[in-house]
Amino acid sequence: MLSYPMRIALIAALGGFLFGFETAVISGAEKIIEQLWQLSAFWQGFTVASSLIGTVFGSVIAGIPAQKFGRRPTLMGIAILYLISAAGCTISTAWALFVFFRFIGGIAVGASSVVGPMYISEVSPAQQRGRLAGSFQVNIVAGIFIAYITNFLFAGAGESSWRWMLGIMVLPAGLFAILLRTIPESPRWLVLNNRDDEAEKVFLRTGELNASKLIREEHELSKFGSQDKLFSSRYKKPIFFAVMLAMFNQLSGINAILYYAPRIFEMAGFDKSQSYLQPVYIGAANLIFTLLAMSFIDKFGRKTLLVIGSIGMIIFLGLTASAFSTEHAHNKFVIVYLIGFIAFFAFSQGAVIWVFISEIFPNSVRSKGGSLGSFTHWIMAAAISWTFPVIVEGSKTGGFYSFVFYCAMMILHLVFVLKFLPETKGKSLEDIQKFLEID
């Protein structure tokens, strides 16, 4: 029997499943769409990145309704956007219409990446927060894994295979919208809006025995209320940590690999059928090592996982770069290198980013801080995903240059984590505020 906080966290985390599915499903359809509408490398990159451009907008605007109307109503709006995107992409007959609906899906992903982890962190007891907030990332990688499987299954469905790949998302999006009706509003949002009696009931139901103390501390720490400004000297530390962690998350090259996995395997000498099957292995490794990370995140802490992951990613990105160092790269070990990279990414950055960003901002600016971290993440994701096909098609050793760059970025990431990043495991959200000397 699932505990109450675990049940409501898992329902909110279904937005992460749709996030993962939406971002990865295009990998199976992108080459079909390129041929269907005869797109150049530049416009093909734009088509894939259109969803990511939407995520930038979604991440920026999500904090506004989340702060004004609440986390739960905003999540319900996100579910509706996922439904519109899935249905719209399925029936699109023109390239511009397809891009528009991918953009709508991107808005849902960007908003979900802000509001989902925020909601889960705010309803989770401190000792369980890492695992429960991490369930959002577990759902992301589960969505990616299922997208790769459905892409493989629908790959032989003929000219309309891409419609099946994208349209199947209607089912989980509908389920998400229905289940959201059963969860409560975030107790910390209720406190911020002076609805203390309602907040206390939710706190007690989620297992927070010191509900009155938490409510009192929240009022003291949120003295500026919901109108508090994010960009002030009080919040320079969490802003710095969120922006840098979000940047490095994408500078690892993760979305280039997830979005263009079949293309990368074709570059490495795999035939077309194998190129659709190999990403399934990547998705499976992503899911397995994310689940493993959830077992350790509250025990070893966020920083330890990031250090271990950085070292592993540096090694496997370097090996991948070496595989593409010659003009004719037919290296079947690429699958091993990329699975190694995904394993260390999932165990570290993948598991930590949304947990950490949702923890480090105080209640009064948490929605704004989450939007900033997510905005940074998606700006970098759009840039990486848009430029990757241009780079690999513009040079015979474009794959080598791309992976060397990602490897160098992970070396810088390791330095950042060791030198600057604090540990937040086991602390209440209020204690983290005090720890970061926000006053």
N, C-alpha and C positions, 0 to 999 in steps of 0.2 A: 504493500500500500504506500503510495507516494505521500510525503508530507505536504501540507498546504503550501508553504513557500516554494517547494520543488515543483508542485503542480502548476502554480500560476507562472513561475519562471519559465517552465517548459512551453507553456502556451505562448507567452510573449516571445520566446526564442524561436517559434515557428516563423517569425519574420526573418530570422537568420537563414532558415532553410530556403525560403523564397529568394533571399539575397544571394545565396550561393548558387541556386539553380539559375537565376536570371543572369548572373555574371558568367557562368561557365557554359551555358547551353549554346551560346553563339559560336563556340569553338567547332561544333559539329556542322553548323549551318554556313559559316563564313565563306568557305570556298565555293559552295553551291550558289550562294547569293552573289559572289563576285562574278561568276560565269553568267548567272541569270540576267543581271543588269549591266554586265560588261564594264566593271569598275576598274579604274586604274589603282595602283598601289596606294596613292594618296587618298582617293575616295573610299577605297576599301578600309583603310585605317580609320577614316572618319566614320564610316558605317559602324564598325565595331566599337569605336570610341563614343558614338552617339549616346549610348546608354550611360557611359561614364561621365559625359558632359551633364547628363541629367542628374547623376549622383551628386555632382558639385552643387547644382541648384537645390536638390533635395536636402543636402546636408546643411546648407545655409539657412533655408527657410524652416526646417523642422523644429528648431528651437523656439520659434515664435508661437505656434499653436500648442506645443508641449508646455510652454510656460504659462500661456494665457488660458487654455481650455483644459489642460491636463494631459497626462501621458496616455491614459486609456483611450480617450476619443481620438487622439492623434494616431495611435496604432490602428484604430478601426479605419481611419481615412487612408492609411498606408495600404491596408488589405484591399480596399476598393481600387486603388491605383494599380496594384499587382494584377487584379482581375481584368481591368481595362487594357493593360499592356498585353497580357497573354492573349486575350480575345482579339485585340486589334492586330497584333503581329500575324496571327493565324489567317486572318481574312484579307491582309494587305495585298493589293495587286500592283502597286506602284512603289518605287524605291523611296520617294519622299514620305509616303504614308508609313512605310515600314520604319524608317528612321524616326518619325514622330512617335510611334508607339514604343519603340525602343527607348526613346528619350523619356517617355512617361514611366516606363519600367525603371529607368535609372533614377528618376525622382523618388520612387518608392524605395529603392535600394539605399540611396543616400539618406533619406529620412529614417529608414529602419535602422541604419548603422548608428544613428544618434539616439533615437528614442528607445529602441529595444534594450541595449545594454544599460542605459540610464534607468529605465523602469526596473529591470532585474536587480541592479545594485541597490536601488532604493527600497525594495521589498525584502531583501535578503539579510538574515542575521549575519553579523561580522564574521563568525567562524565558518560560515558556509558560503560567503560571498564570492570567493574565487571560483569555486566549483559551479555555483549557480549562474554567475555572470558569464563564466566560461561556457555554459550550455548554449549561449548564443553562437559562439564560434563553432561548437560541435555541430550545431544545426547548419551553419554555413557550409562546413566541409561535407556534411551529409547531403546537402543540396547539390554541391559540386559533383559528388560521387554519383548521385542518382541522375544528374544531367548527363554525365559521361555514359552511363549505362543506357539511358533512353536514346541518346545520340547513336550509340552503337546498334541498338535494336532497330531504330528507324532509318539507319543509313541506307538500307536496301529498299526503301519504300518508294523509290522512283523520284520523279521531278518534284513531288509535293512533300518529300521527306522532311524538309526544313520546317514546313507548316506543322507537322506532327511534333517535331522536336520542341518547337516554341509553344505550341498550343496546349500541351499536356499540363502546363503550369496552372491552368484554370482550376484543376482539382485541389491542389494544396492551398491555393489562394482562397478558394471558397471555404475550405475547412478552417483556415486561419480566421476569416471574418466571423464565422459562427462561434468559434471557441472564445474569441475575445470578449464576447458578451458575458462570460462567466467569471471574469477576473475583476478585482477591485481597483480603485484608483490608488496611485502611489501615496503611501502615508506621509512621505516627506513633502510632496507637492501639497497635500492637504494642510500640513503644518504651515507651509509658506503662505497659504491663503487663509490662515486663521480658522481652520476647521479642525480644531484639536480633538474634539470628541470622536469624530469619524476616524481621524488618524490613530488615536489610541486603540480603537477597536481593531484596526488593520494590524497595527504593531503587535498587539497581543495575540492575534490569530496567526501571525507569522513566527511567533516564538520569541519575540523581544520582551523579556520579563520586566525590563526597566523602561517601559514605554513613557512614563511621566518624565523621567530623567532625560531621555532622548528628546522629547518635545521641548523641554525647558532649554536644553543645550542648543537645539536648532534655532529657537527664538533668539538666543544670545548671539549665536554666530551669524545669523541672517539679519542683523540689525538694519541693513539697508533694504531688506525686502526684495521682492521680485524685480524691482527697478534698478538693482545694483548694476554697475557697469563692469564688464569683463576686463576691458583694457585699462587697468590701473596698476600702480606699483604693487598693490597688495597681492596680485595674482600673477606676478611675473614668473615665478617658479613653475606653477602648473601649466601656464601657457607655453613656456620653453619646453617642458617635458613632453607635452601633448603634441606640439608641432614637430619636434625632432623625431619622436617615435613614429608618428604617422608618416613622415617623409621617408624614413629608412625602411618602413614596412613595404613601400612600393618600389623603392630603389633596389630592393633585392631582386626585382624582375619577376615577382610572383605572378602578376597578372599577365605579363607577356607569355609566360609558360601556360597559364590556365586558359587564356583566350586563344592561343595559337598552337596548342599542343599537337594536333594532327599535322599542321604545317611543319613544325619543328622535327617531328619524326620522319616526315617525308624528306626533309633536308638531310637527315642522318642516314637515309637509304632504305627506310621501311616502305613496303608497298602500301597501297591505299587502305586495304582492309585492316592491315596491322596498325596503320596510323590512327584508325578509329578505336582499336582495341587497347593500344598502349596507354591512352589517357585514363582508362578504367583502372589500371594498376596504380597510376599516380593518384587518382581519387581515393582508392582504397588505402594507400599509404597515408594520405592526408587525414583521412578519418581515423585510422588506427592510432596514429601518433598524436592527434588532437585529444582523443580519449585518454591516452597515456598521460599527456600533459595535465589533464584535469585531475588525475590522481595525485599529482605532485605539486600543483600550483599553490595550494594552501599549506603544504608541508615544507617545501623547499623555498617557496617565494617566487615572485615575478622576476627578480633580477638574476637569480641563479639560472632559471630557464633561458633567459635571454643570452647569457654568456655562453652556455653550452650550445645553444642554437647558432650563435654567430660563428663559432669555431667550425661547426659542421658545415654551415652554408658556404663559408669561405673555401673549404676544401672541395666541395662538390661543384660549386660554380666554376672554380679553377679547372677542374677536370672536364667539365662540359665545354668550357672555352677551348681547351686543348683539342677536344674532339672535332671542333669546327675550324681549326687553325689552317687547314689546307683547303684548296679550291674544291676538291671532290671529297666531301666528308661522308664516308660510308662506315660509320662506327656504331655497331649494335650495342656498345656499352653505354650509349647515351641514355637508354632507358634506366640503367642502373644508376647513373650519375644524377638524373633528374628525380628518381625516387628517393635517392639519398638526400638531395636538396630539399624536397618536399617534406621528408620525415623531420629534418632538423628545423625547417620553417614552422611546421605544424606544432612541434614540441615547444617552440619558443615564441617568435613574433605572432604567429597565428593565434596562439592560445592567450597571449598576454595583452595585445593591443586594446581590444574593446573593454577588457576588464580594467586595465590601468587608467585609460582615459575617463571611464565612468566613475572612477574612485577619487581622482585627485582634485576635482573642482568642488567648492562648497555649494550648498543647496541653492543659494540665491543666484548663482551663475552657472549651475551645472548644465542646464540645457544649452546655454551659450557656449560654454567650454567644450561640451560634446560636439556642438556644431563646428567649432573651430578645428578640433582634431579630425573630425570626419571630412570637413572641407579640404583640409591639407592632404589627407589620405587620397581623396578622389581626384583632386587636381593632379597629383603625381601619377595616379593610376591612368588618367586620361592621357597624360603626356607620354607615358611609357607605352601604352597600348596603341596609340596613334602612330608613334614613330617606329615601332618595331618592324612592321612590314616594309616600311620605307627603307630602313637600314639594311635588312637582310636581302631585299631585292635590289638595292642600290650598289651592293658590293658582293663579290664572290665569297668574301670572308666576313660578311656582315654578322653572321652568327658569332664568330669569334670576338669581334669588337663589342657586341652587345653583352656577352657573358663576362668578358674581362671587366667591363664597366660595373656590372652588378657585383662582381667579386670585390672590386675595389671599394664599393659603397659599404659592403658588409664589414670590411676591415675598419672603416671609419665608424660604423655602428658599434662594433665591439669596444672601441675607444670611448665612445659616448656613454655606453652602458656602464663600463667600469669606472669612469671618472665622475659622471654626473647623476645617474639615475638613482633615486632612493628606493627603499623597499617598503611596501605597504601591506604585506600579509598580516592577517590577524588583527588589524586595527579597524575600529568603527570609522564610518565616514567622518564623524565629528572629530575623532582623534587624528585622522589624517590631516584635517584642516589645521589643527594645532601644531602637528609635526612639521608641516610646511610653513609654519610661522605666518599664517594668514590672519591678520588682525585689523 
